[in-house]
Amino acid sequence: MIYFQTGSPNASLSHGDLKEGLYTALTLLGKKKKILAIPPDFTRLASKAGEITRYVYDYYGDKLTDILPALGTHSPMTEHQITEMFGDIPKTLFRDHDWRNDVVTLGEVPVEYVKEVSGDAVDFAWPAQVNKLLVEGGFDLILSIGQVVPHEVVGMANHNKNIFVGTGGLEGINKSHFIGAAFGMEKMMGRSQTPVRRIFNYASHHFAKHLPILYILTVVGMDKADGTLKVRGLYIGDDKEVFKAAAALSLEVNFNMLDRSMKKVVVYLDPAEFKSTWLGNKSVYRTRMAIADGGELIVLAPALKEFGEDAEIDRMIRKYGYFGTPQTLKAVRENDDLKNNLSAAAHLIHGSSEGRFTVTYCPGNEKENLTQQEIESVGFKYGSLKEMIKIYDPAFLKDGWNKTADGEEFYFISNPAIGLWAVRERFKD
């Protein structure tokens, strides 16, 4: 059932609009005794989930007993990040999700179904794992809060992905990421119905009906007139229909379809959000369908200090690098450590240009961030941030097509996390 929905490609929902829509839905639900909120972490700051969670706290007060950021494999939030994203909500309410230890398995999606929906890309069952707090916490309402936006693993982010990946476990996350990579990322990004989504939906229907989950979904887009982020939609409900409605709007808002390919792309990674290639490689896979063969991607990454958000995944990236699908799949077959960390293997595929274009990472101070040797060791080119900013200064660029002082044309993206870029000839329905 959809309890509230509003949105359009040109909408600009205010703080008051978000609060009113949320409270309308929560009023329809009736009284609740114990609530768990599952917002995204700081890497999804643009989602407005922090603001919405504050409204939830204002509405329910001490009945909101736990807030579990959907970390997935990401690092736990710092106190500074919690304050910046969630304001003055008591920090005692926040819980850290440990994807390696704090999970239970609700059930297993059969191997036959996984094979069927993935087109025989993989041959294994998929475990529906969630943080044990969802099952053992005694909640009569679980609020899953987040943004619907194109995504490399599932096609369109959020809804039950926030549950099965955001609060998921080692095996479930590993396998879901690998299913998407094996099926083909370019066949999934921007689609609401994908093999991974169908698997998640199967799990929701068969194993998670007893969990009282309400989805609160935003659609956020860049205003091309002034370069600011605008909330284009708010959708609140407890079934697949609410996701379909939000995904349809996200496709209009977040999908940038270009008439010609980009020979040079410059992407800026906000230092408050992007500190790893695990996240920063959104610059690679969100643009790959728009970059010309032989093109160049320059990533301005002032805070790039690590490859993986997780220590073991970081080690895996350093060991195997971003050298394309054939080499990664060969490494999976021949090495147990990668075979047992399939999300890392999927990420290595996602972050590779498959040799079609070059990727130049430009981190900040080498004393604090990744060095030239480290960048080049995993298959990327290295660039000096100081020198690159002299040519491509984000402070003076607009999203979209730009020209340098000497007339060189390039395409600039200030935040790769909120969109998907494709040239028409490469995007196939």
WOPE-V884554 format. One record per backbone hydrogen bond with DSSP energy under -1.0 kcal/mol. NH is the residue of the N-H (numbers start at 0). CO is the residue of the C=O. E is the energy in kcal/mol with one decimal. If there is no record, write none. Layout:
BEGIN
NH | CO | E
NH | CO | E
END
This chain:
BEGIN
2 | 235 | -2.3
3 | 235 | -1.8
5 | 233 | -2.0
7 | 231 | -1.7
10 | 7 | -1.4
12 | 230 | -2.9
17 | 13 | -2.2
18 | 14 | -2.3
19 | 15 | -2.7
20 | 16 | -2.5
21 | 17 | -2.4
22 | 18 | -2.7
23 | 19 | -2.0
24 | 20 | -1.8
25 | 21 | -2.6
26 | 22 | -2.2
27 | 23 | -1.5
28 | 24 | -1.2
34 | 62 | -3.0
35 | 140 | -2.2
36 | 65 | -2.3
37 | 142 | -3.6
43 | 40 | -2.0
44 | 41 | -1.4
46 | 43 | -1.8
47 | 44 | -1.3
51 | 47 | -2.2
52 | 48 | -2.5
53 | 49 | -1.7
54 | 50 | -1.8
55 | 51 | -2.1
56 | 52 | -2.3
57 | 53 | -2.4
58 | 54 | -2.1
59 | 55 | -2.7
60 | 56 | -2.5
62 | 59 | -1.7
63 | 60 | -1.8
64 | 34 | -1.5
64 | 62 | -1.2
65 | 34 | -1.3
66 | 92 | -2.8
67 | 36 | -2.8
69 | 38 | -3.1
70 | 68 | -2.2
71 | 165 | -2.6
73 | 70 | -2.7
81 | 77 | -2.4
82 | 78 | -2.4
83 | 79 | -2.5
84 | 80 | -2.5
85 | 81 | -3.0
86 | 82 | -1.7
88 | 85 | -1.0
92 | 89 | -1.7
93 | 90 | -1.3
94 | 66 | -2.7
101 | 97 | -2.4
103 | 129 | -2.7
105 | 127 | -3.2
108 | 125 | -3.3
113 | 109 | -2.2
114 | 110 | -2.7
115 | 111 | -2.0
116 | 112 | -2.6
117 | 113 | -1.6
118 | 115 | -1.2
119 | 114 | -3.1
125 | 108 | -2.0
127 | 106 | -2.8
128 | 126 | -1.1
129 | 103 | -2.2
131 | 101 | -2.2
133 | 130 | -1.7
135 | 131 | -3.0
136 | 132 | -1.8
139 | 33 | -2.0
141 | 211 | -3.1
142 | 35 | -3.1
143 | 213 | -2.6
144 | 37 | -2.1
145 | 215 | -2.4
147 | 217 | -2.7
150 | 154 | -2.2
154 | 150 | -1.1
156 | 148 | -3.5
160 | 157 | -1.4
161 | 158 | -1.3
163 | 159 | -2.9
164 | 160 | -2.4
165 | 160 | -1.9
166 | 162 | -1.2
169 | 98 | -1.3
172 | 168 | -2.9
173 | 169 | -2.4
174 | 170 | -2.6
175 | 171 | -2.2
176 | 172 | -2.3
177 | 173 | -1.9
178 | 174 | -2.4
179 | 175 | -1.7
180 | 176 | -1.9
181 | 177 | -3.0
182 | 178 | -2.4
183 | 179 | -2.0
186 | 183 | -1.3
187 | 184 | -1.7
188 | 184 | -2.3
189 | 154 | -2.5
190 | 187 | -2.5
197 | 193 | -2.6
198 | 194 | -1.9
199 | 195 | -2.4
200 | 196 | -2.7
201 | 197 | -2.2
202 | 198 | -2.2
203 | 199 | -2.6
204 | 200 | -2.4
205 | 201 | -2.5
206 | 202 | -2.6
210 | 207 | -1.5
212 | 210 | -2.3
213 | 141 | -3.0
214 | 236 | -3.2
215 | 143 | -3.0
216 | 234 | -3.4
217 | 145 | -2.4
218 | 232 | -1.8
220 | 229 | -2.6
222 | 227 | -3.6
226 | 222 | -2.7
229 | 220 | -3.1
231 | 218 | -2.8
232 | 218 | -1.4
233 | 5 | -2.8
234 | 216 | -2.8
235 | 3 | -3.1
236 | 214 | -2.0
237 | 0 | -2.0
243 | 239 | -2.3
244 | 240 | -2.1
245 | 241 | -1.9
246 | 242 | -3.0
247 | 243 | -2.0
248 | 244 | -1.4
249 | 245 | -2.5
250 | 246 | -2.1
252 | 248 | -2.3
253 | 249 | -3.5
255 | 419 | -3.6
257 | 421 | -3.3
261 | 289 | -3.1
264 | 295 | -2.6
265 | 410 | -3.0
266 | 297 | -2.8
267 | 412 | -2.4
268 | 299 | -2.6
272 | 269 | -1.6
273 | 269 | -2.8
276 | 305 | -1.1
277 | 306 | -2.2
279 | 275 | -3.1
280 | 276 | -2.2
281 | 278 | -1.8
282 | 279 | -2.1
283 | 280 | -1.2
284 | 280 | -2.3
285 | 281 | -2.2
287 | 283 | -1.1
289 | 286 | -2.6
290 | 286 | -1.0
291 | 261 | -2.5
293 | 355 | -4.2
294 | 291 | -2.3
295 | 262 | -2.4
296 | 357 | -2.6
297 | 264 | -3.2
298 | 359 | -3.2
299 | 266 | -3.1
300 | 361 | -2.2
303 | 300 | -1.6
304 | 274 | -2.1
305 | 274 | -1.5
313 | 309 | -2.8
314 | 310 | -1.9
315 | 311 | -1.9
316 | 312 | -2.5
317 | 313 | -2.1
318 | 314 | -1.8
319 | 315 | -2.6
320 | 316 | -2.2
321 | 377 | -3.2
322 | 320 | -1.0
327 | 323 | -2.0
328 | 324 | -3.0
329 | 325 | -2.0
330 | 326 | -2.0
331 | 327 | -2.1
332 | 328 | -2.0
333 | 329 | -1.6
334 | 330 | -1.4
338 | 334 | -2.2
339 | 335 | -2.1
340 | 337 | -1.4
344 | 340 | -1.5
345 | 341 | -2.7
346 | 342 | -2.1
347 | 343 | -2.0
348 | 344 | -1.5
349 | 345 | -2.7
350 | 346 | -2.5
351 | 348 | -1.2
355 | 352 | -2.0
357 | 294 | -2.2
359 | 296 | -3.2
360 | 380 | -2.5
361 | 298 | -2.6
367 | 364 | -1.4
368 | 364 | -2.5
369 | 303 | -2.5
374 | 370 | -2.6
375 | 371 | -2.6
376 | 372 | -1.7
378 | 375 | -1.2
379 | 374 | -1.5
380 | 358 | -3.0
382 | 360 | -2.2
387 | 383 | -2.8
388 | 384 | -2.4
390 | 387 | -1.0
391 | 387 | -3.6
395 | 392 | -2.3
399 | 411 | -2.6
401 | 409 | -3.0
403 | 407 | -2.5
406 | 403 | -2.0
409 | 401 | -2.2
410 | 263 | -2.3
411 | 399 | -3.0
412 | 265 | -2.4
417 | 414 | -1.2
419 | 253 | -2.1
420 | 285 | -2.8
421 | 255 | -2.2
422 | 288 | -2.4
423 | 257 | -2.1
425 | 422 | -2.1
426 | 422 | -1.2
END
